[in-house]
Amino acid sequence: MSPAQQVEFQIDLVPGAAPVARAPYRLAPSEMKELVEQLQELSEKGFIKPSSSPWGAPVLFVKKKDGSFRMCIDYRELNKLTVKNRYPLLRIDDLFDQIQGSSVYSKIDLRSGYHQLRVREEDISKTAFRTRYGHYEFQVMPFALENAPVVFMDLMNQ
């Protein structure tokens, strides 16, 4: 698991919000195979753990250009209940202006970057997702959650 950072990812809910749990989506046999592999990898890295949370989002897969699958968790219901963080994201044209004239560029793997941020202990249960193979929750910041991009941007700006 990632080391503790100065910034922890937290999920603040609107007043009166109650846990939402949805049944797992139906997956094709090839997606089921991929699910087993990705769950194992995430578990081995310490990014997820088994859950008994009342929360639970379904999992789906999106096929990438290279034919492999990207696991996506449908956090839309949780996102509707999340207080929006209004940290200002940079405009893409401003970013292009900043790199104008540069001759060397680098990139980072955002998946690795997101997984550097731990989820605040009291919010881990809210990241729960349901699969045919079990109920799990993230200990590190997953993709698709409201406020994840702004929290990541805040960390990058520190």
Backbone torsions as a table, in degrees:
resi	resn	phi	psi	omega
1	MET	NA	158.2	-176.8
2	SER	-73.0	152.5	176.3
3	PRO	-69.1	157.6	179.1
4	ALA	-64.0	137.2	179.7
5	GLN	-110.6	168.4	176.1
6	GLN	-66.2	-30.7	-178.9
7	VAL	-105.6	124.2	173.6
8	GLU	-108.8	144.9	178.4
9	PHE	-82.0	125.7	178.4
10	GLN	-123.8	151.7	-178.9
11	ILE	-120.2	99.5	178.1
12	ASP	-91.8	130.4	-176.6
13	LEU	-101.3	153.2	174.7
14	VAL	-65.6	151.2	-180.0
15	PRO	-56.7	138.7	177.6
16	GLY	83.3	2.6	-178.8
17	ALA	-67.9	136.2	177.8
18	ALA	-115.2	152.4	179.5
19	PRO	-56.2	142.5	177.8
20	VAL	-118.8	130.2	176.9
21	ALA	-132.1	129.2	179.3
22	ARG	-118.0	150.4	179.3
23	ALA	-66.7	149.8	177.0
24	PRO	-61.3	145.9	175.1
25	TYR	-74.8	155.2	174.8
26	ARG	-73.9	135.8	-179.1
27	LEU	-122.2	148.8	175.3
28	ALA	-69.6	157.3	178.8
29	PRO	-53.3	-40.4	179.0
30	SER	-65.5	-34.4	177.8
31	GLU	-72.0	-36.4	177.6
32	MET	-62.1	-41.4	178.2
33	LYS	-63.2	-44.8	178.8
34	GLU	-63.7	-38.3	179.0
35	LEU	-59.2	-47.1	179.2
36	VAL	-57.4	-45.8	-178.6
37	GLU	-64.6	-43.9	-177.9
38	GLN	-71.1	-37.0	176.5
39	LEU	-62.3	-42.2	179.6
40	GLN	-63.0	-45.5	179.9
41	GLU	-62.4	-46.4	179.9
42	LEU	-63.7	-37.2	177.8
43	SER	-67.1	-46.4	-179.0
44	GLU	-60.9	-33.9	179.1
45	LYS	-80.5	-7.5	-179.2
46	GLY	79.0	15.9	-178.9
47	PHE	-81.5	-29.4	178.1
48	ILE	-128.5	161.4	174.9
49	LYS	-145.9	160.1	176.7
50	PRO	-58.7	149.7	-174.7
51	SER	-130.9	151.0	169.4
52	SER	-124.3	24.3	-177.0
53	SER	-65.3	148.0	173.2
54	PRO	-73.6	-11.9	176.7
55	TRP	-84.9	155.7	175.7
56	GLY	-176.3	113.5	178.0
57	ALA	-100.6	147.9	178.0
58	PRO	-79.1	160.0	-179.8
59	VAL	-110.4	143.4	172.7
60	LEU	-140.4	169.0	-179.9
61	PHE	-123.2	143.1	175.5
62	VAL	-118.3	130.9	-180.0
63	LYS	-78.5	129.6	178.8
64	LYS	-87.0	167.7	-178.2
65	LYS	-55.8	-34.5	-177.8
66	ASP	-82.5	2.7	178.1
67	GLY	93.3	-11.7	177.6
68	SER	-79.0	173.1	-176.9
69	PHE	-110.9	142.1	172.1
70	ARG	-106.8	124.0	177.1
71	MET	-77.8	129.5	179.6
72	CYS	-124.7	139.4	177.0
73	ILE	-108.7	129.3	-175.7
74	ASP	-84.7	85.6	-179.0
75	TYR	-89.9	18.2	-175.9
76	ARG	-56.9	-40.9	-178.8
77	GLU	-66.3	-43.2	176.1
78	LEU	-63.7	-42.4	-178.9
79	ASN	-60.7	-33.3	177.5
80	LYS	-64.4	-26.2	-176.6
81	LEU	-97.6	-0.3	-174.9
82	THR	-92.4	134.7	174.4
83	VAL	-68.7	128.1	-175.7
84	LYS	-76.1	132.2	175.1
85	ASN	-85.5	124.7	-175.1
86	ARG	-97.3	24.1	175.3
87	TYR	-56.2	132.3	-175.2
88	PRO	-74.4	117.6	173.1
89	LEU	-78.9	143.7	178.6
90	LEU	-70.3	148.1	176.4
91	ARG	-79.6	141.8	-176.7
92	ILE	-60.9	-37.1	179.6
93	ASP	-68.4	-31.7	174.9
94	ASP	-66.6	-38.5	178.0
95	LEU	-64.3	-42.4	177.9
96	PHE	-63.3	-37.5	177.1
97	ASP	-61.7	-37.6	-178.4
98	GLN	-67.4	-31.5	-177.3
99	ILE	-97.3	0.2	-179.8
100	GLN	-58.8	131.9	179.0
101	GLY	89.3	-8.1	178.3
102	SER	-74.1	152.1	179.1
103	SER	-116.0	-13.6	178.7
104	VAL	-122.8	130.6	-179.8
105	TYR	-127.7	150.2	173.9
106	SER	-135.6	165.9	178.3
107	LYS	-136.4	161.7	177.0
108	ILE	-120.9	155.0	176.2
109	ASP	-85.0	107.5	-176.3
110	LEU	-63.4	-29.8	179.2
111	ARG	-60.9	-45.9	178.1
112	SER	-65.2	-38.3	180.0
113	GLY	-64.3	-46.6	179.1
114	TYR	-59.8	-39.1	-176.4
115	HIS	-76.6	1.5	172.9
116	GLN	-81.0	-17.5	-177.7
117	LEU	-96.8	126.5	176.0
118	ARG	-81.7	151.3	173.3
119	VAL	-84.7	137.5	177.2
120	ARG	-56.0	136.3	-172.9
121	GLU	-48.3	-46.0	-176.6
122	GLU	-73.7	-8.0	179.9
123	ASP	-105.8	-5.9	-177.8
124	ILE	-55.9	-42.1	-177.2
125	SER	-62.4	-26.0	-179.6
126	LYS	-71.7	-19.8	-179.2
127	THR	-86.2	6.5	-175.6
128	ALA	-60.6	144.8	175.5
129	PHE	-138.0	150.5	-174.7
130	ARG	-110.9	138.6	176.1
131	THR	-136.6	171.6	175.3
132	ARG	-66.4	-19.0	-177.4
133	TYR	-101.2	3.4	178.6
134	GLY	143.8	178.5	-177.0
135	HIS	-114.6	125.6	-175.0
136	TYR	-131.5	163.3	174.5
137	GLU	-140.3	149.7	-179.3
138	PHE	-84.9	140.9	171.7
139	GLN	-100.6	-14.7	176.5
140	VAL	-119.9	162.5	-174.7
141	MET	-65.4	119.6	176.4
142	PRO	-87.9	167.9	172.6
143	PHE	-75.1	165.4	171.2
144	ALA	80.7	0.9	177.8
145	LEU	-91.0	141.4	173.4
146	GLU	-54.1	138.4	177.3
147	ASN	79.4	-10.3	179.4
148	ALA	-59.2	-46.0	179.9
149	PRO	-61.6	-39.5	-177.9
150	VAL	-72.9	-35.4	177.2
151	VAL	-67.0	-40.6	177.6
152	PHE	-64.5	-43.0	178.3
153	MET	-61.7	-41.3	177.6
154	ASP	-59.5	-44.8	178.6
155	LEU	-61.9	-44.5	-179.5
156	MET	-63.9	-32.2	-179.8
157	ASN	-77.9	-14.6	178.0
158	GLN	-79.7	NA	NA
